[in-house]
Amino acid sequence: MGDTLRRRLGQTTFESRHHEALLGLMMAAGSVIDAVEQVCEKHGVTRGQYNVLRILRGAHPEGHARCEIARRLIERAP
């Protein structure tokens, strides 16, 4: 993936193999996030809303308190 990552980022060298691996993971995560956003957009929800709905579906029918929902979020809102 080194050459592909270098071309994609327009970067000729990396500080270390760890840095290169981290950037590769960040690129992969960005691709997954883009795909999830496209699906969410089709259904009229944001990624954050999907996250909460996912938690509530798993808690049905009892539900969760807000603090428990916040604890289970994949991405925390600021």
PDB file with SEQRES, HELIX, SHEET and CRYST1 records, atoms N, CA, C and O in Angstrom:
SEQRES   1 A   78  MET GLY ASP THR LEU ARG ARG ARG LEU GLY GLN THR THR          
SEQRES   2 A   78  PHE GLU SER ARG HIS HIS GLU ALA LEU LEU GLY LEU MET          
SEQRES   3 A   78  MET ALA ALA GLY SER VAL ILE ASP ALA VAL GLU GLN VAL          
SEQRES   4 A   78  CYS GLU LYS HIS GLY VAL THR ARG GLY GLN TYR ASN VAL          
SEQRES   5 A   78  LEU ARG ILE LEU ARG GLY ALA HIS PRO GLU GLY HIS ALA          
SEQRES   6 A   78  ARG CYS GLU ILE ALA ARG ARG LEU ILE GLU ARG ALA PRO          
HELIX    1 AA1 GLY A    2  LEU A    9  1                                   8    
HELIX    2 AA2 ARG A   17  LYS A   42  1                                  26    
HELIX    3 AA3 ARG A   47  ALA A   59  1                                  13    
HELIX    4 AA4 ARG A   66  ARG A   72  1                                   7    
CRYST1    1.000    1.000    1.000  90.00  90.00  90.00 P 1           1          
ATOM      1  N   MET A   1       0.823  -1.195   0.000  1.00  0.00           N  
ATOM      2  CA  MET A   1       0.000   0.000   0.000  1.00  0.00           C  
ATOM      3  C   MET A   1       0.859   1.248   0.000  1.00  0.00           C  
ATOM      4  O   MET A   1       0.346   2.335  -0.263  1.00  0.00           O  
ATOM      5  N   GLY A   2       2.135   1.135   0.282  1.00  0.00           N  
ATOM      6  CA  GLY A   2       3.011   2.285   0.379  1.00  0.00           C  
ATOM      7  C   GLY A   2       2.948   3.213  -0.817  1.00  0.00           C  
ATOM      8  O   GLY A   2       2.774   4.421  -0.657  1.00  0.00           O  
ATOM      9  N   ASP A   3       3.089   2.655  -2.030  1.00  0.00           N  
ATOM     10  CA  ASP A   3       3.069   3.493  -3.230  1.00  0.00           C  
ATOM     11  C   ASP A   3       1.713   4.140  -3.437  1.00  0.00           C  
ATOM     12  O   ASP A   3       1.635   5.316  -3.794  1.00  0.00           O  
ATOM     13  N   THR A   4       0.656   3.396  -3.221  1.00  0.00           N  
ATOM     14  CA  THR A   4      -0.693   3.940  -3.370  1.00  0.00           C  
ATOM     15  C   THR A   4      -0.923   5.073  -2.369  1.00  0.00           C  
ATOM     16  O   THR A   4      -1.441   6.132  -2.724  1.00  0.00           O  
ATOM     17  N   LEU A   5      -0.536   4.839  -1.131  1.00  0.00           N  
ATOM     18  CA  LEU A   5      -0.704   5.863  -0.096  1.00  0.00           C  
ATOM     19  C   LEU A   5       0.137   7.092  -0.413  1.00  0.00           C  
ATOM     20  O   LEU A   5      -0.335   8.219  -0.260  1.00  0.00           O  
ATOM     21  N   ARG A   6       1.357   6.895  -0.846  1.00  0.00           N  
ATOM     22  CA  ARG A   6       2.231   8.025  -1.209  1.00  0.00           C  
ATOM     23  C   ARG A   6       1.612   8.861  -2.324  1.00  0.00           C  
ATOM     24  O   ARG A   6       1.595  10.090  -2.256  1.00  0.00           O  
ATOM     25  N   ARG A   7       1.102   8.178  -3.353  1.00  0.00           N  
ATOM     26  CA  ARG A   7       0.467   8.905  -4.462  1.00  0.00           C  
ATOM     27  C   ARG A   7      -0.779   9.634  -3.995  1.00  0.00           C  
ATOM     28  O   ARG A   7      -0.989  10.799  -4.334  1.00  0.00           O  
ATOM     29  N   ARG A   8      -1.608   8.948  -3.215  1.00  0.00           N  
ATOM     30  CA  ARG A   8      -2.878   9.542  -2.758  1.00  0.00           C  
ATOM     31  C   ARG A   8      -2.637  10.776  -1.902  1.00  0.00           C  
ATOM     32  O   ARG A   8      -3.366  11.761  -2.015  1.00  0.00           O  
ATOM     33  N   LEU A   9      -1.618  10.731  -1.044  1.00  0.00           N  
ATOM     34  CA  LEU A   9      -1.336  11.854  -0.151  1.00  0.00           C  
ATOM     35  C   LEU A   9      -0.338  12.847  -0.745  1.00  0.00           C  
ATOM     36  O   LEU A   9      -0.112  13.914  -0.176  1.00  0.00           O  
ATOM     37  N   GLY A  10       0.259  12.501  -1.887  1.00  0.00           N  
ATOM     38  CA  GLY A  10       1.258  13.369  -2.484  1.00  0.00           C  
ATOM     39  C   GLY A  10       2.477  13.509  -1.588  1.00  0.00           C  
ATOM     40  O   GLY A  10       3.060  14.588  -1.480  1.00  0.00           O  
ATOM     41  N   GLN A  11       2.852  12.424  -0.956  1.00  0.00           N  
ATOM     42  CA  GLN A  11       3.942  12.415   0.009  1.00  0.00           C  
ATOM     43  C   GLN A  11       4.968  11.381  -0.421  1.00  0.00           C  
ATOM     44  O   GLN A  11       4.609  10.255  -0.765  1.00  0.00           O  
ATOM     45  N   THR A  12       6.225  11.749  -0.406  1.00  0.00           N  
ATOM     46  CA  THR A  12       7.253  10.825  -0.881  1.00  0.00           C  
ATOM     47  C   THR A  12       7.810   9.932   0.221  1.00  0.00           C  
ATOM     48  O   THR A  12       8.200   8.795  -0.041  1.00  0.00           O  
ATOM     49  N   THR A  13       7.850  10.432   1.438  1.00  0.00           N  
ATOM     50  CA  THR A  13       8.374   9.641   2.550  1.00  0.00           C  
ATOM     51  C   THR A  13       7.494   9.803   3.776  1.00  0.00           C  
ATOM     52  O   THR A  13       6.692  10.732   3.870  1.00  0.00           O  
ATOM     53  N   PHE A  14       7.660   8.882   4.707  1.00  0.00           N  
ATOM     54  CA  PHE A  14       6.944   8.925   5.975  1.00  0.00           C  
ATOM     55  C   PHE A  14       7.965   8.914   7.105  1.00  0.00           C  
ATOM     56  O   PHE A  14       9.084   8.430   6.935  1.00  0.00           O  
ATOM     57  N   GLU A  15       7.577   9.446   8.252  1.00  0.00           N  
ATOM     58  CA  GLU A  15       8.484   9.499   9.392  1.00  0.00           C  
ATOM     59  C   GLU A  15       8.937   8.104   9.824  1.00  0.00           C  
ATOM     60  O   GLU A  15      10.085   7.904  10.220  1.00  0.00           O  
ATOM     61  N   SER A  16       8.018   7.150   9.740  1.00  0.00           N  
ATOM     62  CA  SER A  16       8.316   5.783  10.155  1.00  0.00           C  
ATOM     63  C   SER A  16       7.266   4.860   9.557  1.00  0.00           C  
ATOM     64  O   SER A  16       6.286   5.317   8.968  1.00  0.00           O  
ATOM     65  N   ARG A  17       7.476   3.565   9.712  1.00  0.00           N  
ATOM     66  CA  ARG A  17       6.482   2.588   9.253  1.00  0.00           C  
ATOM     67  C   ARG A  17       5.201   2.731  10.065  1.00  0.00           C  
ATOM     68  O   ARG A  17       4.102   2.527   9.549  1.00  0.00           O  
ATOM     69  N   HIS A  18       5.353   3.087  11.343  1.00  0.00           N  
ATOM     70  CA  HIS A  18       4.175   3.295  12.183  1.00  0.00           C  
ATOM     71  C   HIS A  18       3.350   4.475  11.671  1.00  0.00           C  
ATOM     72  O   HIS A  18       2.122   4.407  11.619  1.00  0.00           O  
ATOM     73  N   HIS A  19       4.027   5.543  11.298  1.00  0.00           N  
ATOM     74  CA  HIS A  19       3.343   6.719  10.766  1.00  0.00           C  
ATOM     75  C   HIS A  19       2.625   6.367   9.465  1.00  0.00           C  
ATOM     76  O   HIS A  19       1.485   6.778   9.250  1.00  0.00           O  
ATOM     77  N   GLU A  20       3.288   5.612   8.605  1.00  0.00           N  
ATOM     78  CA  GLU A  20       2.678   5.179   7.350  1.00  0.00           C  
ATOM     79  C   GLU A  20       1.449   4.312   7.619  1.00  0.00           C  
ATOM     80  O   GLU A  20       0.417   4.467   6.967  1.00  0.00           O  
ATOM     81  N   ALA A  21       1.568   3.399   8.583  1.00  0.00           N  
ATOM     82  CA  ALA A  21       0.436   2.535   8.925  1.00  0.00           C  
ATOM     83  C   ALA A  21      -0.728   3.350   9.481  1.00  0.00           C  
ATOM     84  O   ALA A  21      -1.885   3.100   9.142  1.00  0.00           O  
ATOM     85  N   LEU A  22      -0.422   4.318  10.330  1.00  0.00           N  
ATOM     86  CA  LEU A  22      -1.472   5.173  10.892  1.00  0.00           C  
ATOM     87  C   LEU A  22      -2.200   5.938   9.799  1.00  0.00           C  
ATOM     88  O   LEU A  22      -3.429   6.006   9.794  1.00  0.00           O  
ATOM     89  N   LEU A  23      -1.449   6.508   8.882  1.00  0.00           N  
ATOM     90  CA  LEU A  23      -2.075   7.239   7.780  1.00  0.00           C  
ATOM     91  C   LEU A  23      -2.913   6.310   6.901  1.00  0.00           C  
ATOM     92  O   LEU A  23      -3.971   6.704   6.411  1.00  0.00           O  
ATOM     93  N   GLY A  24      -2.442   5.086   6.704  1.00  0.00           N  
ATOM     94  CA  GLY A  24      -3.227   4.111   5.945  1.00  0.00           C  
ATOM     95  C   GLY A  24      -4.543   3.791   6.627  1.00  0.00           C  
ATOM     96  O   GLY A  24      -5.584   3.700   5.977  1.00  0.00           O  
ATOM     97  N   LEU A  25      -4.491   3.621   7.949  1.00  0.00           N  
ATOM     98  CA  LEU A  25      -5.719   3.370   8.710  1.00  0.00           C  
ATOM     99  C   LEU A  25      -6.670   4.554   8.634  1.00  0.00           C  
ATOM    100  O   LEU A  25      -7.883   4.381   8.508  1.00  0.00           O  
ATOM    101  N   MET A  26      -6.114   5.758   8.710  1.00  0.00           N  
ATOM    102  CA  MET A  26      -6.953   6.953   8.632  1.00  0.00           C  
ATOM    103  C   MET A  26      -7.620   7.066   7.262  1.00  0.00           C  
ATOM    104  O   MET A  26      -8.779   7.469   7.167  1.00  0.00           O  
ATOM    105  N   MET A  27      -6.900   6.715   6.213  1.00  0.00           N  
ATOM    106  CA  MET A  27      -7.485   6.739   4.871  1.00  0.00           C  
ATOM    107  C   MET A  27      -8.598   5.697   4.754  1.00  0.00           C  
ATOM    108  O   MET A  27      -9.658   5.974   4.194  1.00  0.00           O  
ATOM    109  N   ALA A  28      -8.351   4.499   5.283  1.00  0.00           N  
ATOM    110  CA  ALA A  28      -9.370   3.449   5.241  1.00  0.00           C  
ATOM    111  C   ALA A  28     -10.604   3.870   6.040  1.00  0.00           C  
ATOM    112  O   ALA A  28     -11.734   3.684   5.588  1.00  0.00           O  
ATOM    113  N   ALA A  29     -10.386   4.438   7.228  1.00  0.00           N  
ATOM    114  CA  ALA A  29     -11.512   4.898   8.050  1.00  0.00           C  
ATOM    115  C   ALA A  29     -12.312   5.962   7.310  1.00  0.00           C  
ATOM    116  O   ALA A  29     -13.542   5.960   7.353  1.00  0.00           O  
ATOM    117  N   GLY A  30     -11.619   6.866   6.636  1.00  0.00           N  
ATOM    118  CA  GLY A  30     -12.314   7.896   5.866  1.00  0.00           C  
ATOM    119  C   GLY A  30     -13.182   7.305   4.772  1.00  0.00           C  
ATOM    120  O   GLY A  30     -14.286   7.791   4.525  1.00  0.00           O  
ATOM    121  N   SER A  31     -12.700   6.268   4.120  1.00  0.00           N  
ATOM    122  CA  SER A  31     -13.488   5.610   3.069  1.00  0.00           C  
ATOM    123  C   SER A  31     -14.734   4.949   3.641  1.00  0.00           C  
ATOM    124  O   SER A  31     -15.809   5.028   3.047  1.00  0.00           O  
ATOM    125  N   VAL A  32     -14.595   4.298   4.791  1.00  0.00           N  
ATOM    126  CA  VAL A  32     -15.747   3.654   5.437  1.00  0.00           C  
ATOM    127  C   VAL A  32     -16.748   4.718   5.877  1.00  0.00           C  
ATOM    128  O   VAL A  32     -17.951   4.552   5.676  1.00  0.00           O  
ATOM    129  N   ILE A  33     -16.275   5.791   6.466  1.00  0.00           N  
ATOM    130  CA  ILE A  33     -17.168   6.868   6.912  1.00  0.00           C  
ATOM    131  C   ILE A  33     -17.926   7.450   5.732  1.00  0.00           C  
ATOM    132  O   ILE A  33     -19.127   7.701   5.833  1.00  0.00           O  
ATOM    133  N   ASP A  34     -17.241   7.670   4.611  1.00  0.00           N  
ATOM    134  CA  ASP A  34     -17.920   8.183   3.414  1.00  0.00           C  
ATOM    135  C   ASP A  34     -19.041   7.242   2.972  1.00  0.00           C  
ATOM    136  O   ASP A  34     -20.131   7.696   2.624  1.00  0.00           O  
ATOM    137  N   ALA A  35     -18.779   5.943   2.984  1.00  0.00           N  
ATOM    138  CA  ALA A  35     -19.792   4.963   2.570  1.00  0.00           C  
ATOM    139  C   ALA A  35     -20.976   4.971   3.533  1.00  0.00           C  
ATOM    140  O   ALA A  35     -22.126   4.925   3.097  1.00  0.00           O  
ATOM    141  N   VAL A  36     -20.710   5.028   4.833  1.00  0.00           N  
ATOM    142  CA  VAL A  36     -21.788   5.059   5.827  1.00  0.00           C  
ATOM    143  C   VAL A  36     -22.613   6.333   5.670  1.00  0.00           C  
ATOM    144  O   VAL A  36     -23.840   6.292   5.762  1.00  0.00           O  
ATOM    145  N   GLU A  37     -21.948   7.461   5.434  1.00  0.00           N  
ATOM    146  CA  GLU A  37     -22.684   8.717   5.239  1.00  0.00           C  
ATOM    147  C   GLU A  37     -23.602   8.658   4.029  1.00  0.00           C  
ATOM    148  O   GLU A  37     -24.702   9.208   4.063  1.00  0.00           O  
ATOM    149  N   GLN A  38     -23.172   8.004   2.968  1.00  0.00           N  
ATOM    150  CA  GLN A  38     -24.024   7.870   1.786  1.00  0.00           C  
ATOM    151  C   GLN A  38     -25.279   7.068   2.106  1.00  0.00           C  
ATOM    152  O   GLN A  38     -26.377   7.431   1.683  1.00  0.00           O  
ATOM    153  N   VAL A  39     -25.118   5.982   2.849  1.00  0.00           N  
ATOM    154  CA  VAL A  39     -26.270   5.160   3.224  1.00  0.00           C  
ATOM    155  C   VAL A  39     -27.190   5.950   4.158  1.00  0.00           C  
ATOM    156  O   VAL A  39     -28.409   5.942   3.982  1.00  0.00           O  
ATOM    157  N   CYS A  40     -26.618   6.623   5.136  1.00  0.00           N  
ATOM    158  CA  CYS A  40     -27.427   7.412   6.072  1.00  0.00           C  
ATOM    159  C   CYS A  40     -28.207   8.495   5.339  1.00  0.00           C  
ATOM    160  O   CYS A  40     -29.376   8.741   5.635  1.00  0.00           O  
ATOM    161  N   GLU A  41     -27.546   9.138   4.379  1.00  0.00           N  
ATOM    162  CA  GLU A  41     -28.205  10.208   3.625  1.00  0.00           C  
ATOM    163  C   GLU A  41     -29.423   9.680   2.882  1.00  0.00           C  
ATOM    164  O   GLU A  41     -30.446  10.362   2.804  1.00  0.00           O  
ATOM    165  N   LYS A  42     -29.323   8.471   2.335  1.00  0.00           N  
ATOM    166  CA  LYS A  42     -30.459   7.870   1.634  1.00  0.00           C  
ATOM    167  C   LYS A  42     -31.666   7.716   2.551  1.00  0.00           C  
ATOM    168  O   LYS A  42     -32.811   7.776   2.103  1.00  0.00           O  
ATOM    169  N   HIS A  43     -31.397   7.517   3.848  1.00  0.00           N  
ATOM    170  CA  HIS A  43     -32.474   7.296   4.815  1.00  0.00           C  
ATOM    171  C   HIS A  43     -32.804   8.543   5.635  1.00  0.00           C  
ATOM    172  O   HIS A  43     -33.625   8.491   6.551  1.00  0.00           O  
ATOM    173  N   GLY A  44     -32.165   9.652   5.304  1.00  0.00           N  
ATOM    174  CA  GLY A  44     -32.488  10.925   5.945  1.00  0.00           C  
ATOM    175  C   GLY A  44     -32.007  11.054   7.385  1.00  0.00           C  
ATOM    176  O   GLY A  44     -32.608  11.777   8.180  1.00  0.00           O  
ATOM    177  N   VAL A  45     -30.914  10.349   7.724  1.00  0.00           N  
ATOM    178  CA  VAL A  45     -30.352  10.479   9.071  1.00  0.00           C  
ATOM    179  C   VAL A  45     -28.854  10.779   8.972  1.00  0.00           C  
ATOM    180  O   VAL A  45     -28.215  10.500   7.957  1.00  0.00           O  
ATOM    181  N   THR A  46     -28.318  11.346  10.032  1.00  0.00           N  
ATOM    182  CA  THR A  46     -26.881  11.579  10.106  1.00  0.00           C  
ATOM    183  C   THR A  46     -26.213  10.360  10.727  1.00  0.00           C  
ATOM    184  O   THR A  46     -26.890   9.468  11.237  1.00  0.00           O  
ATOM    185  N   ARG A  47     -24.880  10.323  10.683  1.00  0.00           N  
ATOM    186  CA  ARG A  47     -24.162   9.230  11.346  1.00  0.00           C  
ATOM    187  C   ARG A  47     -24.439   9.242  12.843  1.00  0.00           C  
ATOM    188  O   ARG A  47     -24.598   8.184  13.452  1.00  0.00           O  
ATOM    189  N   GLY A  48     -24.496  10.423  13.436  1.00  0.00           N  
ATOM    190  CA  GLY A  48     -24.796  10.523  14.862  1.00  0.00           C  
ATOM    191  C   GLY A  48     -26.179   9.992  15.201  1.00  0.00           C  
ATOM    192  O   GLY A  48     -26.357   9.296  16.200  1.00  0.00           O  
ATOM    193  N   GLN A  49     -27.155  10.321  14.368  1.00  0.00           N  
ATOM    194  CA  GLN A  49     -28.510   9.815  14.590  1.00  0.00           C  
ATOM    195  C   GLN A  49     -28.555   8.307  14.430  1.00  0.00           C  
ATOM    196  O   GLN A  49     -29.211   7.619  15.212  1.00  0.00           O  
ATOM    197  N   TYR A  50     -27.867   7.788  13.426  1.00  0.00           N  
ATOM    198  CA  TYR A  50     -27.809   6.333  13.250  1.00  0.00           C  
ATOM    199  C   TYR A  50     -27.214   5.678  14.492  1.00  0.00           C  
ATOM    200  O   TYR A  50     -27.702   4.647  14.954  1.00  0.00           O  
ATOM    201  N   ASN A  51     -26.169   6.278  15.024  1.00  0.00           N  
ATOM    202  CA  ASN A  51     -25.502   5.756  16.203  1.00  0.00           C  
ATOM    203  C   ASN A  51     -26.495   5.621  17.363  1.00  0.00           C  
ATOM    204  O   ASN A  51     -26.546   4.581  18.021  1.00  0.00           O  
ATOM    205  N   VAL A  52     -27.280   6.670  17.611  1.00  0.00           N  
ATOM    206  CA  VAL A  52     -28.261   6.636  18.702  1.00  0.00           C  
ATOM    207  C   VAL A  52     -29.363   5.625  18.398  1.00  0.00           C  
ATOM    208  O   VAL A  52     -29.773   4.873  19.282  1.00  0.00           O  
ATOM    209  N   LEU A  53     -29.844   5.602  17.160  1.00  0.00           N  
ATOM    210  CA  LEU A  53     -30.892   4.642  16.804  1.00  0.00           C  
ATOM    211  C   LEU A  53     -30.425   3.205  16.968  1.00  0.00           C  
ATOM    212  O   LEU A  53     -31.197   2.340  17.381  1.00  0.00           O  
ATOM    213  N   ARG A  54     -29.162   2.949  16.645  1.00  0.00           N  
ATOM    214  CA  ARG A  54     -28.575   1.612  16.819  1.00  0.00           C  
ATOM    215  C   ARG A  54     -28.617   1.203  18.290  1.00  0.00           C  
ATOM    216  O   ARG A  54     -28.954   0.065  18.617  1.00  0.00           O  
ATOM    217  N   ILE A  55     -28.275   2.137  19.166  1.00  0.00           N  
ATOM    218  CA  ILE A  55     -28.279   1.862  20.609  1.00  0.00           C  
ATOM    219  C   ILE A  55     -29.702   1.621  21.105  1.00  0.00           C  
ATOM    220  O   ILE A  55     -29.955   0.683  21.861  1.00  0.00           O  
ATOM    221  N   LEU A  56     -30.620   2.469  20.676  1.00  0.00           N  
ATOM    222  CA  LEU A  56     -32.014   2.334  21.127  1.00  0.00           C  
ATOM    223  C   LEU A  56     -32.653   1.037  20.624  1.00  0.00           C  
ATOM    224  O   LEU A  56     -33.442   0.414  21.334  1.00  0.00           O  
ATOM    225  N   ARG A  57     -32.310   0.636  19.406  1.00  0.00           N  
ATOM    226  CA  ARG A  57     -32.846  -0.633  18.884  1.00  0.00           C  
ATOM    227  C   ARG A  57     -32.404  -1.797  19.764  1.00  0.00           C  
ATOM    228  O   ARG A  57     -33.190  -2.706  20.035  1.00  0.00           O  
ATOM    229  N   GLY A  58     -31.174  -1.773  20.201  1.00  0.00           N  
ATOM    230  CA  GLY A  58     -30.663  -2.834  21.059  1.00  0.00           C  
ATOM    231  C   GLY A  58     -31.249  -2.811  22.453  1.00  0.00           C  
ATOM    232  O   GLY A  58     -31.219  -3.822  23.155  1.00  0.00           O  
ATOM    233  N   ALA A  59     -31.784  -1.670  22.866  1.00  0.00           N  
ATOM    234  CA  ALA A  59     -32.348  -1.531  24.212  1.00  0.00           C  
ATOM    235  C   ALA A  59     -33.861  -1.721  24.231  1.00  0.00           C  
ATOM    236  O   ALA A  59     -34.472  -1.701  25.299  1.00  0.00           O  
ATOM    237  N   HIS A  60     -34.463  -1.905  23.073  1.00  0.00           N  
ATOM    238  CA  HIS A  60     -35.918  -2.027  22.985  1.00  0.00           C  
ATOM    239  C   HIS A  60     -36.395  -3.297  23.687  1.00  0.00           C  
ATOM    240  O   HIS A  60     -35.743  -4.326  23.506  1.00  0.00           O  
ATOM    241  N   PRO A  61     -37.428  -3.316  24.436  1.00  0.00           N  
ATOM    242  CA  PRO A  61     -38.369  -2.226  24.688  1.00  0.00           C  
ATOM    243  C   PRO A  61     -38.053  -1.429  25.957  1.00  0.00           C  
ATOM    244  O   PRO A  61     -38.729  -0.437  26.229  1.00  0.00           O  
ATOM    245  N   GLU A  62     -37.057  -1.827  26.735  1.00  0.00           N  
ATOM    246  CA  GLU A  62     -36.792  -1.160  28.009  1.00  0.00           C  
ATOM    247  C   GLU A  62     -36.243   0.249  27.845  1.00  0.00           C  
ATOM    248  O   GLU A  62     -36.609   1.146  28.604  1.00  0.00           O  
ATOM    249  N   GLY A  63     -35.369   0.458  26.863  1.00  0.00           N  
ATOM    250  CA  GLY A  63     -34.747   1.765  26.665  1.00  0.00           C  
ATOM    251  C   GLY A  63     -33.529   1.939  27.551  1.00  0.00           C  
ATOM    252  O   GLY A  63     -33.177   1.050  28.326  1.00  0.00           O  
ATOM    253  N   HIS A  64     -32.892   3.089  27.432  1.00  0.00           N  
ATOM    254  CA  HIS A  64     -31.712   3.443  28.223  1.00  0.00           C  
ATOM    255  C   HIS A  64     -31.848   4.881  28.682  1.00  0.00           C  
ATOM    256  O   HIS A  64     -32.514   5.689  28.035  1.00  0.00           O  
ATOM    257  N   ALA A  65     -31.221   5.195  29.788  1.00  0.00           N  
ATOM    258  CA  ALA A  65     -31.099   6.586  30.226  1.00  0.00           C  
ATOM    259  C   ALA A  65     -30.119   7.304  29.297  1.00  0.00           C  
ATOM    260  O   ALA A  65     -29.293   6.661  28.650  1.00  0.00           O  
ATOM    261  N   ARG A  66     -30.211   8.644  29.229  1.00  0.00           N  
ATOM    262  CA  ARG A  66     -29.325   9.408  28.354  1.00  0.00           C  
ATOM    263  C   ARG A  66     -27.854   9.133  28.641  1.00  0.00           C  
ATOM    264  O   ARG A  66     -27.052   9.007  27.715  1.00  0.00           O  
ATOM    265  N   CYS A  67     -27.499   9.040  29.921  1.00  0.00           N  
ATOM    266  CA  CYS A  67     -26.087   8.815  30.259  1.00  0.00           C  
ATOM    267  C   CYS A  67     -25.611   7.457  29.737  1.00  0.00           C  
ATOM    268  O   CYS A  67     -24.447   7.315  29.362  1.00  0.00           O  
ATOM    269  N   GLU A  68     -26.495   6.466  29.711  1.00  0.00           N  
ATOM    270  CA  GLU A  68     -26.116   5.154  29.184  1.00  0.00           C  
ATOM    271  C   GLU A  68     -25.976   5.202  27.667  1.00  0.00           C  
ATOM    272  O   GLU A  68     -25.077   4.579  27.102  1.00  0.00           O  
ATOM    273  N   ILE A  69     -26.858   5.938  27.013  1.00  0.00           N  
ATOM    274  CA  ILE A  69     -26.736   6.117  25.560  1.00  0.00           C  
ATOM    275  C   ILE A  69     -25.413   6.803  25.251  1.00  0.00           C  
ATOM    276  O   ILE A  69     -24.683   6.373  24.358  1.00  0.00           O  
ATOM    277  N   ALA A  70     -25.102   7.860  25.977  1.00  0.00           N  
ATOM    278  CA  ALA A  70     -23.846   8.594  25.762  1.00  0.00           C  
ATOM    279  C   ALA A  70     -22.640   7.677  25.961  1.00  0.00           C  
ATOM    280  O   ALA A  70     -21.662   7.775  25.220  1.00  0.00           O  
ATOM    281  N   ARG A  71     -22.700   6.799  26.944  1.00  0.00           N  
ATOM    282  CA  ARG A  71     -21.587   5.887  27.218  1.00  0.00           C  
ATOM    283  C   ARG A  71     -21.364   4.907  26.073  1.00  0.00           C  
ATOM    284  O   ARG A  71     -20.232   4.491  25.830  1.00  0.00           O  
ATOM    285  N   ARG A  72     -22.428   4.533  25.368  1.00  0.00           N  
ATOM    286  CA  ARG A  72     -22.347   3.526  24.318  1.00  0.00           C  
ATOM    287  C   ARG A  72     -22.080   4.081  22.920  1.00  0.00           C  
ATOM    288  O   ARG A  72     -21.927   3.311  21.972  1.00  0.00           O  
ATOM    289  N   LEU A  73     -22.023   5.394  22.779  1.00  0.00           N  
ATOM    290  CA  LEU A  73     -21.806   5.988  21.468  1.00  0.00           C  
ATOM    291  C   LEU A  73     -20.459   5.582  20.882  1.00  0.00           C  
ATOM    292  O   LEU A  73     -19.456   5.525  21.594  1.00  0.00           O  
ATOM    293  N   ILE A  74     -20.439   5.302  19.593  1.00  0.00           N  
ATOM    294  CA  ILE A  74     -19.193   4.998  18.893  1.00  0.00           C  
ATOM    295  C   ILE A  74     -18.369   6.260  18.745  1.00  0.00           C  
ATOM    296  O   ILE A  74     -17.179   6.275  19.061  1.00  0.00           O  
ATOM    297  N   GLU A  75     -19.003   7.320  18.263  1.00  0.00           N  
ATOM    298  CA  GLU A  75     -18.356   8.623  18.109  1.00  0.00           C  
ATOM    299  C   GLU A  75     -19.013   9.580  19.087  1.00  0.00           C  
ATOM    300  O   GLU A  75     -20.234   9.742  19.082  1.00  0.00           O  
ATOM    301  N   ARG A  76     -18.230  10.196  19.904  1.00  0.00           N  
ATOM    302  CA  ARG A  76     -18.762  11.135  20.887  1.00  0.00           C  
ATOM    303  C   ARG A  76     -18.898  12.521  20.256  1.00  0.00           C  
ATOM    304  O   ARG A  76     -17.975  13.005  19.600  1.00  0.00           O  
ATOM    305  N   ALA A  77     -20.035  13.143  20.455  1.00  0.00           N  
ATOM    306  CA  ALA A  77     -20.239  14.511  19.981  1.00  0.00           C  
ATOM    307  C   ALA A  77     -19.567  15.470  20.958  1.00  0.00           C  
ATOM    308  O   ALA A  77     -19.550  15.215  22.162  1.00  0.00           O  
ATOM    309  N   PRO A  78     -19.016  16.564  20.453  1.00  0.00           N  
ATOM    310  CA  PRO A  78     -18.383  17.521  21.370  1.00  0.00           C  
ATOM    311  C   PRO A  78     -19.403  18.213  22.261  1.00  0.00           C  
ATOM    312  O   PRO A  78     -19.035  19.047  23.089  1.00  0.00           O  
TER     313      PRO A  78                                                      
END                                                                             
